[in-house]
Amino acid sequence: MTSISIPRDMLSNVPHDPIALARKHIILIIDVDEMRAQNLACLLTLAGLRAIVTTTTYQAFQRFLQESFMPGLILLGKQEEMTTPLFARFFQRLTQEFQRDTPILTLSKIQLQDGNLLLADKSASSTKHRVSQTHSEILKMIWRVLPSAQIPLQVAEHSLATDKLPEMGLFPRVAKTKRSASSHFRFQLKAAKQVIPTEQWELLLTDVGLAQYCKERNWPSSADEYIIPPEYTTCLNRAVMFSQPAEPIQQVYKWAKLVDAAILQKPAFIFMLQQIPKVLGQDRTMREVLKTFTNELHEERREDLADWKRLEDESFLFVFYSNLFIYGFMGANQPSCYVWLATFERILEITKMQKRWQIRELECSGQTYTGHCVFQLTPVRS
């Protein structure tokens, strides 16, 4: 695949290594209970870690020989698995390879309804997301063994989205709908399959908790059925990053460019964007562009989860509430919403304004855990 350079105005938003924690902390899951293993893989992924999911010791041993990963912890579905000759041989190989014993935890008493860590729950808060207490306890159990994998579990008490923006008339809200559209997720899967190498596809989707979508015949329909847990998009985002660990940002940006086609695919929407600059000045053009984009987002998610405001310095703020592309994720070291950055860039290209405006993410839910992400579009001064 051809390389894609990251736009200059995005460089300040790019973390040095968005999968740094995952590189350091690989957790091997050996569990025949597929639902539990997949929910756990999703949870670990949303906590910034890297899961390797297998059903048997043989499969785990085989992947170790092929990929040569260093597990910081083994999660076993059944304690009796440790008594098998093959597991003893595998464990001995790990000990010889890394000159240390790998910690083991059993999962016999753990059951998860899903893998979400940070969720919109209007009954708990109408302005910000909340952390799942049940899933927090599972993470704390893991962190007792791997303390360096720990991330904060508290939603920010103060943030731009919840404190300052309401003073400007941008009031925070959380998603009422607990599911996202199947058609959108299908397109995200299609885009991901174009950038993730074929030999990694099934392994990576399984490792992030999306094993049910390994086969295209099991993908959700192209109809607008709201049945997809929103955190699945975030897990898919991480799978894309894991597929090119040497250049995770470049890889996710390739995916973002393809996902853009889904967001901006309606001919009427593109036509409207193209017509705006022909009749208005720069400031009015941006107002109309953001208004059009906001209406499109509201239609896609079936509720008002985006808003914008013009500031006195002639820049614009744009807010995504219960942001879909980082939904549930915690522990980011810098703003990480590459898909929306790519989308804004594409909109500026369509409207022929890419040289007139700069876009950056001011605040990311991956850091604050509020669920909301704030962007600023600033006019380029000549």
PyMOL commands that set and color helices and strands:
alter all, ss='L'
color gray80, all
select helices_A, chain A and resi 8-13+20-24+34-46+57-67+79-83+85-98+133-145+147-149+160-168+182-195+198-207+211-213+216-218+231-242+248-263+267-278+282-301+324-326+338-350+365-368
alter helices_A, ss='H'
color red, helices_A
select strands_A, chain A and resi 26-30+50-54+71-76+104-106+118-119+130-131+180-181+226-228+306-310+316-320+357-363+373-379
alter strands_A, ss='S'
color yellow, strands_A
deselect
rebuild
show_as cartoon
